[in-house]
Amino acid sequence: MNIYDRKLIASSELFSGFEVIIDIRYFDTMDHLIKHFHRELFTFFEDNKLDILKSECLQCDFHCHTHSFDEILMNFDNKDVYLCDNC
């Protein structure tokens, strides 16, 4: 991974472990980042014809407890970013 890459990981009962690597330079808000993650997850299910999981994905409301957007940008702690949907 390069200095601009960030690893986003799903932290949920159903989607736990799904990972996406993003280039942080293409994102300007936490909402934009989360929508991209959600779209990647949805597309994975769609591409693999996993219709029930795709339907479950549509109902998810991902959010982040571990980092603010600024912390993700700066990446001082060099930790993965977990996105939760089950609170």
N, C-alpha and C positions, 0 to 999 in steps of 0.2 A: 504494500500500500504506500502511496505517496503522501506528502504532508497535507494534501487537501482532501484525502479520502476519509470518510467516516463510516463506521459499520453500524447500521440500524438493525436491531433484532426485536422480533415480536416477543412480547412477554404476556402470553394469554393462555388460557386453558386449551383452546382449539388450535391456535396458530403458533404456539411456542416454538422457537428455534428458527423460524423463517428469517433469513438475513438478506439485507440489501447493502451494497457498498455504494455510497454516493460521493460525488465531488462537491464539496460544500460551496464552491465558488458559484454554483448555479442556483443557489437558494438564498432568499432574502428574509424569510420569516419561518417560524416554527410551523405554522399552518401549511405553508408551501411544501416543506420537508415531509410533513405527515401525510399530506395528500399524495405526494409522489410515492411514498412507501405503500400506502393503501392501494394505489393504482397498480404498483408492481405486484402486490399480493393478488389482487383481483385478476390481473392479466395472466399470472402463473396458473391460476385455477381455470381460467377461460381457455388458455392454450392447451391445457391438459384434459379438458372436458370433465372437470370436477365440479359438476353443476351444483351439488348440495353445498360444497364448501364455498363456491362462488356466491351462492345465495346468503350463506352465513356471513361472508366477508362484507356484503353490502350493508349489513346491519351494524357493523363495527364502528366504534367511535374511538379511534386511537388517540393517545395523549402521552406525554412524557413526564415522569416523576423525577428522573435521575439528573436531568440537565436543563438549563435554560438555553435558549437559542444562542445567546452570547457565549455560553460555556462550550457549546458544540462548535461554534466558530473558532474559538481560541484553542480548544482541545488541550488545555494545560494538564489534565489528569490522564490523557491518552487512554481513556476507557471507552468501551462500547456504549452505544446509546440504546436503551431499552424503551420500546413503545408498548404501552399497556392498553388493553381494551376491555378490561373486566372490572372496573371499579364502579 
